[in-house]
Amino acid sequence: MVIIMNADATAQNIKEVIEVIEKAGLRAKVMEGEQQKIVGVIGDKTRLAMVPFDAMDGVDTTVQISKSYKLVSREFHPKSSVIDIDGVKIGGGNFVVMAGPCAVESREQLLESAEIAKKGGAQFLRGGAYKPRTSPYSFQGLEEEGLKYLAEARERTGLKIVTEVTEVEAVDTVAAYADLLQVGARNMQNFRLLKEVGRANKPVMLKRGLAATLNEWLNAAEYIMNEGNQNVILCERGIRTYETYTRNTLDLSAVAAVKHLSHLPIVVDPSHGTGKWRMVKPMAFAAVACGADGLIMEMHPNPAKALSDGPQSLTPENYLELMAGVKKLYAFLQESGLAIDHL
């Protein structure tokens, strides 16, 4: 439930509404709407069934939220959220790029990748230190050693670090090194992990599951936010369909849908979404055009020798060419008034 205050509601009016909510054992969150302040109610709203909020001073009306996800919904939080990660803003008209290898393979490989990512204009370096793979015989990552290389790359380049956390026991370790915690597609409904990163003092990027509906994905984000972590970014990375030509089917309609349903920023992963490096550029451009708040892409100094996801990784030359085009397209959309915030 959200309680919409009058445009001229006083701070005392809002305080009185919050006191009623908290007295019932629920939580209240005050948000700025376009012209009014909104008090969101978190918890079992049946405890407030007999409270005449509409009769209280400063209250305009109350609105019931029908969706199972509350904190994530745009009804609860009408204004698009902006996630500030040490000065790098995601959402609200700020476009970000995260680039780097699928896996941290060596110190030299990662530092070279970081320099290339920075040269192209990325704000984040991506790289997996923990790599759960389909086959138990595939490269599984360097774990904490890889995290140390990521931290060194940040010191050298100033890039922020995004890397995946795969299990509850590793959250504190990964959080000690990373600027943005990534929950991968396979863990989207690992509810223990979602709760744990929700309690971590680090922003979280939640990738869509392999066959997850939008409702399931947004409810997974609700798990994180319900633990107190409001800094959540969604990532569309393709879903499993009957098509076999591409690795996954990149669902760009999800970007438009999320912009309508939720206030959270959303980035797109055209690398996992297609599995083919030749398709990354056109899908990256399409993601920009449909209103994504950013991109996360795989780039490797030598994809032919990559220990993970070489076929979908861009060469340095292809990455730099793509980035030049992304900058031009984004600038055009902004200048022409065609950029999409929400629907």
C-alpha positions in Angstrom: 0.0 0.0 0.0 1.1 3.6 -0.7 -0.3 6.7 1.0 -0.2 9.7 -1.3 0.1 13.0 0.6 -1.3 16.3 -0.5 1.1 18.7 -2.2 0.9 21.0 0.8 1.3 18.2 3.4 3.6 19.2 6.3 6.5 17.3 7.8 4.3 16.8 10.9 1.5 15.3 8.7 4.0 12.8 7.3 5.4 12.0 10.7 1.9 11.2 12.1 1.2 8.8 9.2 4.6 7.1 9.8 3.9 6.7 13.5 0.6 4.9 12.8 2.3 2.5 10.4 5.2 1.7 12.8 2.8 1.3 15.7 1.2 -1.5 13.7 4.6 -3.2 13.5 5.1 -2.3 9.8 7.8 -0.2 8.0 7.3 3.1 6.3 9.4 4.5 3.4 9.0 8.1 2.3 9.5 8.8 -1.4 9.4 11.9 -3.6 6.8 11.8 -6.4 6.6 14.2 -9.3 4.7 16.7 -7.2 3.8 14.9 -4.0 5.4 12.9 -1.3 4.4 9.2 -1.0 4.6 7.0 2.1 5.0 3.4 1.2 3.9 0.7 3.6 6.1 -2.4 3.9 4.6 -5.5 5.6 1.2 -7.1 6.2 -1.2 -4.3 5.2 -4.1 -6.2 6.8 -2.9 -4.8 10.2 -3.9 -1.4 8.9 -7.3 -2.4 7.5 -9.2 -0.3 10.1 -7.0 2.8 9.9 -8.8 5.7 8.2 -5.7 7.2 6.5 -7.8 9.2 4.1 -9.2 11.1 7.1 -5.8 12.1 8.4 -4.4 15.6 7.8 -2.3 15.9 4.7 -3.4 12.6 3.2 -4.8 12.7 -0.4 -5.5 9.1 -0.9 -4.3 5.5 -0.4 -3.5 3.1 -3.2 -3.3 -0.7 -2.9 -0.4 -2.4 -4.7 -1.6 -5.6 -6.3 1.8 -6.9 -7.3 3.6 -9.4 -5.1 6.7 -7.3 -5.3 6.3 -4.0 -3.5 9.6 -2.3 -3.0 10.6 -3.0 -6.6 7.4 -1.7 -8.1 6.9 1.7 -9.8 3.6 2.0 -7.9 5.6 2.1 -4.6 8.4 4.2 -6.0 7.2 6.3 -9.0 10.5 8.0 -9.7 13.2 6.1 -11.5 16.0 5.1 -9.1 19.5 6.2 -9.6 22.2 3.9 -8.1 25.3 5.8 -7.2 28.4 3.6 -6.9 31.2 5.8 -5.6 30.3 8.6 -8.0 29.3 6.4 -11.0 25.6 6.8 -11.4 23.4 4.1 -13.0 19.8 5.0 -14.1 18.0 8.3 -14.5 19.6 9.2 -17.8 23.1 8.0 -16.8 24.4 5.3 -19.2 27.2 2.9 -18.0 29.2 0.2 -19.6 30.8 -2.8 -17.9 33.4 -4.6 -20.0 36.0 -7.2 -19.5 36.7 -11.0 -19.7 34.3 -13.6 -18.7 36.9 -15.0 -16.3 40.0 -13.7 -14.5 42.6 -16.0 -16.0 45.8 -14.3 -14.9 47.2 -11.0 -13.6 48.6 -10.1 -17.0 45.4 -10.9 -18.9 43.2 -8.9 -16.5 45.4 -5.8 -16.3 45.6 -5.7 -20.1 41.8 -6.1 -20.3 41.3 -3.3 -17.8 43.4 -0.9 -19.9 41.4 -1.7 -23.0 38.1 -1.4 -21.2 39.1 2.0 -19.9 40.3 3.2 -23.3 36.9 2.4 -24.8 35.1 4.5 -22.1 33.8 1.8 -19.8 33.2 2.7 -16.1 33.3 -0.9 -14.8 35.7 -3.8 -15.3 33.9 -7.1 -15.3 35.6 -10.4 -14.6 34.6 -13.6 -12.9 36.8 -14.9 -10.0 34.3 -17.6 -9.1 33.1 -19.4 -12.2 30.4 -22.1 -11.7 30.3 -24.0 -15.0 28.0 -26.5 -16.7 30.9 -29.0 -16.8 32.8 -29.8 -13.6 35.9 -30.1 -15.8 35.8 -26.6 -17.1 37.9 -23.7 -15.6 36.3 -22.8 -12.3 38.1 -19.5 -11.7 40.9 -18.2 -9.5 38.7 -17.3 -6.6 40.3 -14.9 -4.0 43.5 -14.6 -6.1 41.3 -13.4 -9.0 39.6 -10.9 -6.7 43.0 -9.5 -5.7 43.9 -9.0 -9.4 40.6 -7.1 -9.9 41.4 -4.8 -7.0 44.8 -4.1 -8.5 43.2 -3.3 -11.8 40.9 -0.8 -10.1 43.9 0.8 -8.5 45.7 1.1 -11.8 42.7 2.3 -13.9 40.1 3.8 -11.6 37.5 1.5 -13.0 34.9 0.1 -10.6 34.7 -3.7 -10.2 31.7 -5.9 -10.9 32.1 -9.6 -10.2 29.9 -12.6 -9.4 29.2 -14.0 -6.0 28.1 -17.6 -6.2 27.4 -18.8 -2.7 26.5 -17.4 0.7 29.8 -18.3 2.3 31.7 -16.1 -0.3 29.6 -12.9 0.1 31.8 -11.2 2.6 35.0 -12.1 0.7 33.7 -10.8 -2.6 32.2 -7.7 -1.0 35.6 -6.9 0.4 37.0 -6.4 -3.1 34.1 -5.6 -5.4 32.2 -2.4 -5.9 29.1 -4.2 -7.4 28.1 -7.7 -6.5 26.6 -9.7 -9.4 24.1 -12.5 -8.8 24.2 -14.7 -11.9 21.4 -16.3 -13.8 21.8 -19.7 -12.2 21.4 -18.1 -8.7 18.5 -15.8 -9.4 16.2 -17.8 -7.2 18.9 -18.9 -4.7 16.9 -17.2 -1.9 19.5 -17.6 0.8 22.0 -15.9 -1.4 19.6 -13.1 -2.3 18.9 -12.5 1.4 22.7 -12.4 2.2 23.6 -9.9 -0.5 20.5 -7.9 0.7 22.3 -7.6 4.0 25.6 -6.7 2.4 26.6 -3.1 2.2 27.2 -3.2 -1.5 25.1 -2.6 -4.6 23.8 -5.7 -6.3 23.3 -6.5 -10.0 20.7 -9.3 -10.4 20.7 -11.2 -13.7 17.6 -12.7 -15.0 17.3 -16.5 -14.7 17.6 -18.9 -17.7 13.9 -19.3 -17.9 12.5 -16.8 -15.5 9.4 -14.8 -16.1 9.4 -11.0 -15.4 7.3 -11.6 -12.3 9.8 -14.2 -10.9 12.8 -11.9 -11.7 11.2 -8.9 -10.0 10.2 -10.9 -7.0 13.8 -12.1 -6.7 14.9 -8.4 -6.6 12.3 -8.0 -3.8 14.1 -10.5 -1.7 17.2 -8.3 -1.8 15.5 -5.1 -1.2 13.4 -6.5 1.6 16.6 -7.1 3.6 17.4 -3.4 3.4 19.5 -3.1 0.3 17.9 -0.5 -2.0 20.8 -0.4 -4.5 19.7 -3.1 -7.0 20.3 -3.1 -10.7 18.6 -5.6 -13.0 20.3 -7.3 -15.9 18.6 -8.9 -18.9 21.0 -11.6 -20.3 18.7 -13.7 -22.5 16.4 -16.6 -21.7 16.3 -20.2 -22.8 13.8 -20.7 -25.7 13.4 -23.3 -28.5 15.9 -21.4 -30.7 19.3 -23.1 -31.0 21.2 -20.7 -33.3 21.9 -18.3 -30.5 23.1 -19.3 -27.0 20.0 -17.6 -25.5 17.2 -15.4 -26.8 17.9 -11.8 -25.8 14.6 -10.4 -24.6 14.8 -6.7 -25.2 11.1 -6.3 -24.6 12.0 -7.0 -21.0 13.7 -3.6 -20.9 10.5 -1.8 -21.8 8.5 -3.9 -19.5 10.8 -3.4 -16.5 10.8 0.4 -17.2 7.0 0.3 -16.8 6.8 -2.1 -13.9 9.7 -1.1 -11.8 11.8 1.9 -10.8 15.1 -0.1 -10.8 17.8 0.5 -13.5 18.3 -2.2 -16.0 21.3 -3.1 -18.1 21.6 -5.6 -21.0 24.2 -8.3 -21.6 24.3 -8.9 -25.4 27.3 -11.3 -24.9 25.4 -14.0 -23.0 22.2 -13.0 -24.7 23.5 -14.2 -28.1 26.7 -16.2 -27.5 28.1 -14.9 -30.8 30.5 -12.0 -30.9 29.2 -10.9 -34.3 25.8 -10.3 -32.8 27.0 -8.3 -29.8 27.3 -5.0 -31.6 23.8 -4.9 -33.2 22.2 -6.1 -30.0 24.1 -3.5 -27.9 22.8 -0.8 -30.2 19.3 -2.2 -29.9 19.6 -2.2 -26.1 20.6 1.5 -26.1 17.7 2.4 -28.4 15.1 0.6 -26.3 16.1 2.5 -23.1 18.6 0.3 -21.3 20.6 2.1 -18.6 23.8 0.3 -19.5 25.6 -2.6 -21.1 27.7 -5.4 -19.7 29.9 -7.1 -22.3 32.6 -9.6 -22.6 35.9 -8.5 -24.1 39.2 -10.5 -24.1 42.7 -9.5 -25.3 42.7 -12.8 -27.3 39.3 -14.5 -27.4 40.7 -17.5 -29.3 42.7 -18.4 -26.2 40.0 -17.5 -23.6 39.4 -20.1 -20.9 35.7 -19.2 -20.8 33.2 -17.8 -23.4 35.7 -17.0 -26.1 33.1 -17.3 -29.0 31.1 -14.4 -27.5 34.0 -12.2 -26.4 34.9 -9.1 -28.4 38.5 -8.5 -29.5 39.9 -5.2 -28.3 39.4 -3.8 -31.8 35.8 -4.8 -32.0 35.2 -3.5 -28.5 36.6 -0.1 -29.3 34.6 0.1 -32.5 31.4 -0.8 -30.7 32.0 1.7 -28.0 32.5 4.5 -30.5 29.1 3.6 -32.0 27.3 3.3 -28.6 28.5 6.8 -27.6 27.2 8.3 -30.8 23.9 6.5 -30.6 23.3 7.4 -27.0 24.2 11.1 -27.6 21.8 11.2 -30.6 18.9 9.8 -28.6 19.5 12.3 -25.8 19.8 15.3 -28.1 16.8 14.3 -30.2 14.5 13.7 -27.2 14.0 10.1 -28.2 15.6 8.6 -25.1 13.3 6.4 -23.1 13.1 6.6 -19.3 9.9 4.7 -18.5 6.6 3.9 -20.1 
